[in-house]
Amino acid sequence: MNILFVSKVSASARSVFAISKYIEVGRARGHQVAVFGEQTSEPPLFPYTLDAKAFDFAIFVVYEPWDFPDMPYLAQLLDNVPKERRVIVDCCGRYNDTVRVEHDFNHLEKMDRHQGWEWVEGFDAVSNTILQPSFKPLRGNVRSFLWHAFDPASVAKPYGSAQEAVHAWGNGHGTGKRYGMTYLGHNWQRWTQLRPLLEGLEPLSSELGPIALAGADWEKRPEWAAQLGIEGVDVDPGLLARLGVETRPPLPFQEMIGFLSDGKLSPVVHRPLFNSLGLMTNRAFATFSADTIPLLMIPEELIESVYGPAARLLRVGPDFTEDVARILRDPMPYWSAVLDTRRHLAEHHTFQHRLQQLEQILEGAA
């Protein structure tokens, strides 16, 4: 089977890690896998091609409008790959009526100048098969396909026991870690989740240690958001200063696991829209590959259905101060939950599992 992924690949955003793993796993299963576009020498180093005729299926991985190629490349794709062999992975719930949750929304009219109906009609014109990384898509003609997955080979330190993990973590107190907490992700619709966590950590500053946030727009509210009147890109520089938070620019995907592993703890948070639609993200899986204790801040039903029962212990909030203090006092049961959750993910949610599911979808669509 020859599979062509279509998306704007960025070294520090969207599905770059997932696409890299699908290429790796696909080749191991004997498939020819590539990304549509002109070959680039810049990282990430993927096989690129413009020869759409050589591929059986085109998988459009869509977050933003520019994930669809510009003309004439889009026309070339549509001319050479029949509609029944095109599939769209709708990572942000665009293929829905307009949904607004707090300041979050799935149709960014002010930013990308596309109305909700344009997204729906555009998807319908490109493909008959729409997938969303949610267990319960809103539209009846959309199939559930989680897209993102866990990669056991990426685990920074595959401990054999919780005791070993706690010892490496820093003799039970995390003293060997550079940071108390690390978070990697752009500041887009995440401040409402992270702010109460950071406020809860303030009384624990001396015990926890420094905090690092990597991604775009953590230093201050960006000018473009103020000019467009876009909320949900807020930040409190005073709170970050009091906590001594270190902000970093976006990191390439190859540095993701290493950066998260520099912290004792790392939160898993989703945008309000994603929580409402049950959409999964790359960080929801990749954080369990890092040498850190994930702090799960996503809906409880999603935790159980994805991670298994052991992960319930890793859910934190609304009393973040007490929850985190309990982890710092006695990390053993939490590391035990991390290792049990890794085993559950390895049994049910690897990229090998996802590719097999994708193969079945493609065979049924052809």
C-alpha positions in Angstrom: 0.0 0.0 0.0 1.4 3.4 -1.0 0.3 6.2 1.4 0.8 9.9 0.8 0.4 12.3 3.7 -0.7 15.9 2.9 -0.1 18.6 5.5 2.1 21.6 6.1 4.8 20.1 8.2 6.4 22.3 10.9 9.2 21.1 13.1 7.6 22.5 16.2 3.8 22.3 15.6 0.8 20.2 14.7 1.3 16.6 13.6 5.0 16.5 12.8 5.8 13.8 15.4 2.8 11.6 14.4 3.7 11.8 10.7 7.3 10.9 11.4 6.1 7.8 13.3 3.6 6.8 10.6 6.4 7.0 8.0 8.6 4.8 10.2 5.9 2.2 11.1 4.5 2.2 7.6 7.9 1.4 6.0 8.4 -1.3 8.6 5.1 -2.9 7.4 6.3 -2.7 3.8 4.4 0.4 2.7 5.7 3.2 0.6 5.0 6.4 2.6 5.8 10.0 1.8 4.7 13.6 2.4 3.3 15.6 -0.5 5.5 18.5 -1.5 8.9 19.5 -2.8 11.8 17.9 -1.1 13.5 20.0 1.5 16.9 19.8 3.1 15.7 21.4 6.3 14.5 19.3 9.3 12.3 17.4 9.7 13.9 15.2 7.0 10.9 13.3 5.5 10.6 11.8 2.1 8.7 14.3 -0.1 7.2 13.8 -3.5 4.9 15.5 -6.0 4.2 12.3 -7.8 0.7 11.8 -6.5 0.0 9.1 -9.2 2.4 6.7 -7.5 0.2 6.5 -4.4 -2.9 4.6 -3.6 -4.2 6.9 -0.9 -3.8 10.6 0.1 -4.3 11.3 3.8 -5.0 15.0 4.5 -4.0 15.9 8.1 -5.7 19.2 8.7 -5.4 21.8 11.4 -5.3 25.0 9.5 -6.3 26.2 6.0 -2.7 26.0 4.8 -2.6 22.3 5.5 -4.3 22.1 2.1 -1.7 22.7 -0.6 -1.9 25.9 -2.7 -2.8 25.8 -6.4 -1.8 24.2 -8.7 -0.6 21.5 -6.3 -4.0 20.9 -4.8 -5.5 20.5 -8.3 -2.7 18.0 -9.1 -3.6 16.0 -6.1 -7.3 16.0 -6.8 -6.8 15.1 -10.4 -4.5 12.1 -9.7 -6.0 10.6 -6.5 -9.7 9.6 -6.8 -12.0 11.1 -4.2 -12.7 7.6 -2.7 -9.0 7.3 -2.1 -8.7 10.6 -0.2 -9.1 10.7 3.6 -9.2 13.8 5.9 -8.0 13.6 9.5 -9.7 16.6 11.0 -7.6 17.3 14.1 -9.4 20.4 15.3 -13.1 19.6 14.8 -13.4 21.9 11.8 -15.9 19.6 10.1 -18.7 20.7 12.4 -21.1 23.5 12.8 -19.6 26.4 14.8 -18.7 25.3 18.3 -17.7 27.9 21.0 -16.4 27.0 24.4 -15.3 29.8 26.6 -13.1 31.9 24.3 -12.3 28.9 22.1 -13.9 28.0 18.8 -13.4 25.7 15.8 -13.9 28.3 13.1 -11.4 31.1 13.2 -13.2 33.6 10.9 -11.2 36.6 12.2 -7.9 34.8 11.7 -8.2 32.6 8.6 -11.2 34.4 7.0 -13.0 31.1 6.4 -16.6 30.7 7.5 -17.9 27.4 9.1 -19.8 26.4 6.0 -16.7 26.8 3.9 -14.9 24.2 6.0 -17.7 21.7 5.8 -18.2 22.2 2.0 -14.5 22.1 1.4 -14.1 18.8 3.3 -17.0 17.3 1.4 -15.5 18.3 -1.9 -12.1 16.7 -1.1 -13.2 13.4 0.5 -16.0 11.1 1.5 -14.1 9.9 4.5 -13.6 12.3 7.4 -11.9 11.1 10.6 -11.6 12.9 13.9 -9.3 12.1 16.9 -12.3 11.7 19.2 -14.3 8.8 20.5 -17.6 10.6 19.8 -17.6 12.8 16.7 -20.6 15.1 16.6 -21.5 14.3 13.0 -22.9 10.9 12.1 -20.8 10.6 8.9 -17.5 11.2 10.8 -15.5 8.2 12.0 -13.5 8.0 15.2 -9.8 7.6 14.7 -7.5 8.9 17.5 -4.6 9.6 15.0 -2.0 10.4 17.7 -0.5 7.5 19.6 2.1 6.3 22.1 5.6 5.3 21.0 7.2 2.9 23.5 10.6 3.3 21.7 10.6 7.0 22.6 10.4 6.4 26.3 13.3 8.3 27.8 13.8 5.9 30.7 11.9 2.6 30.6 12.1 1.9 34.4 11.4 -1.7 35.6 9.8 -0.6 38.8 8.4 2.4 40.6 11.2 2.2 43.1 13.8 2.6 40.4 11.8 5.5 38.9 11.6 7.3 42.2 15.3 6.8 42.9 16.2 8.3 39.5 13.7 11.0 39.9 15.8 12.3 42.8 15.7 10.1 45.9 12.0 10.6 46.3 12.2 14.4 46.1 13.0 15.1 42.5 16.1 16.9 43.5 18.0 15.6 40.4 15.7 17.5 38.0 16.5 20.8 36.5 12.9 22.0 36.7 10.0 21.4 39.0 7.6 21.5 36.0 8.0 21.6 32.2 5.3 22.3 29.7 5.6 22.3 25.9 2.9 23.9 23.7 1.9 27.2 22.2 -0.1 29.6 24.3 -3.3 29.3 22.3 -6.5 28.7 24.4 -4.5 27.1 27.2 -4.0 29.9 29.7 -7.4 29.3 31.3 -6.2 25.7 32.2 -2.6 26.6 33.1 -3.3 29.6 35.2 -5.1 27.8 38.1 -2.4 25.2 38.1 0.4 27.8 38.3 -1.5 29.7 41.0 -1.8 26.4 42.9 2.0 25.8 42.6 2.9 29.2 44.0 2.8 28.1 47.6 5.0 25.1 46.7 7.7 27.1 44.8 10.6 26.4 47.2 9.8 22.7 47.3 8.9 22.3 43.6 11.7 24.3 42.0 11.7 26.3 38.7 9.1 26.0 36.0 9.8 26.2 32.2 7.2 26.8 29.4 8.3 26.3 25.8 6.2 27.5 22.9 5.0 30.6 21.3 3.5 33.7 23.1 4.2 32.8 26.8 6.0 36.1 27.5 3.0 38.4 26.9 -0.3 38.7 25.1 0.7 39.0 21.4 0.0 42.1 19.4 -1.9 40.3 16.7 -4.4 38.9 19.3 -5.0 42.5 20.6 -5.5 43.9 17.1 -8.0 41.2 16.1 -9.8 41.1 19.5 -9.0 37.5 20.0 -9.3 36.2 23.5 -7.8 33.0 24.9 -4.2 34.0 24.1 -3.8 35.7 27.5 -1.0 35.4 30.0 -0.1 37.0 33.3 3.5 38.1 33.2 3.3 39.1 36.9 2.4 35.6 37.9 5.1 34.1 35.7 7.6 36.5 37.2 6.6 35.7 40.8 7.1 32.0 40.1 10.3 32.6 38.2 9.0 30.9 35.1 11.4 30.4 32.3 9.9 30.9 28.9 11.5 29.4 25.8 10.7 29.6 22.1 9.1 26.7 20.3 11.3 23.5 20.2 11.7 21.1 17.3 9.8 17.8 17.8 13.1 15.9 18.2 13.7 17.8 21.5 10.2 17.3 22.9 10.7 14.2 25.1 14.1 15.5 26.4 12.6 18.9 27.4 9.6 17.3 29.2 12.0 14.9 30.9 13.9 17.9 32.5 10.9 18.4 34.8 9.6 16.5 37.8 6.1 17.1 36.6 4.5 18.0 33.3 0.8 18.8 32.8 -1.4 17.4 30.0 -3.9 20.1 29.2 -6.3 20.5 26.2 -8.0 23.5 24.8 -11.6 24.1 26.1 -12.9 23.2 22.6 -10.9 19.9 22.6 -12.2 19.0 26.1 -15.8 19.6 24.8 -15.3 17.6 21.6 -13.1 14.9 23.2 -10.3 15.6 20.8 -6.9 14.0 21.6 -3.5 15.6 21.0 0.1 14.5 20.5 1.1 15.7 23.9 -1.5 13.5 25.6 0.5 10.5 24.5 4.1 11.8 24.2 4.2 13.1 27.8 4.1 9.5 29.0 7.3 8.9 27.0 9.1 11.5 29.1 10.9 11.0 32.4 8.3 12.9 34.3 5.0 12.5 36.2 2.2 13.7 33.9 -0.5 15.8 35.6 -3.7 14.9 33.8 -6.0 17.9 33.4 -8.4 16.5 30.8 -11.9 15.2 31.2 -12.2 12.2 33.6 -14.1 10.0 31.1 -11.3 10.6 28.5 -8.6 9.6 31.0 -10.4 6.3 31.7 -11.1 5.4 28.1 -7.6 6.2 26.8 -5.2 5.6 29.6 -6.9 2.9 31.7 -7.8 2.8 35.4 -4.3 3.4 36.8 -4.2 6.8 35.3 -7.0 8.1 37.5 -4.5 8.7 40.2 -2.7 11.2 37.9 -5.7 13.5 37.5 -5.2 16.8 39.4 -7.4 19.7 40.3 -9.3 21.7 41.3 -7.1 21.8 44.5 -3.8 21.8 42.7 -1.7 22.8 45.7 -2.8 19.8 47.7 -2.6 17.4 44.8 0.9 18.4 43.8 2.1 18.5 47.4 0.9 14.9 47.8 2.9 13.9 44.8 6.1 15.6 46.0 5.7 14.0 49.5 5.3 10.5 48.2 5.9 10.0 44.5 6.0 6.2 44.6 2.3 5.5 43.9 2.3 8.1 41.1 5.3 6.5 39.4 3.6 3.2 39.7 0.5 4.7 38.0 2.8 6.1 35.2 4.4 2.7 34.6 1.0 0.9 34.6 -0.3 3.5 32.2 2.7 3.1 29.9 1.9 -0.6 29.7 -1.7 0.1 28.9 -0.8 2.5 26.2 1.7 0.0 24.7 -1.0 -2.7 24.6 -3.7 -0.5 23.0 -2.5 2.8 21.6 0.8 2.5 19.7 1.4 3.8 16.2 1.4 0.1 15.1 -2.2 -0.2 16.4 -3.2 3.1 14.7 -1.7 2.1 11.3 -3.6 -1.2 11.3 -6.8 0.8 12.0 -5.9 3.2 9.2 -5.3 0.3 6.8 -8.8 -1.1 7.6 -10.3 2.3 7.0 -8.5 2.7 3.7 -9.4 -0.7 2.5 -13.0 -0.1 3.3 -13.0 3.3 1.5 -11.4 2.1 -1.7 
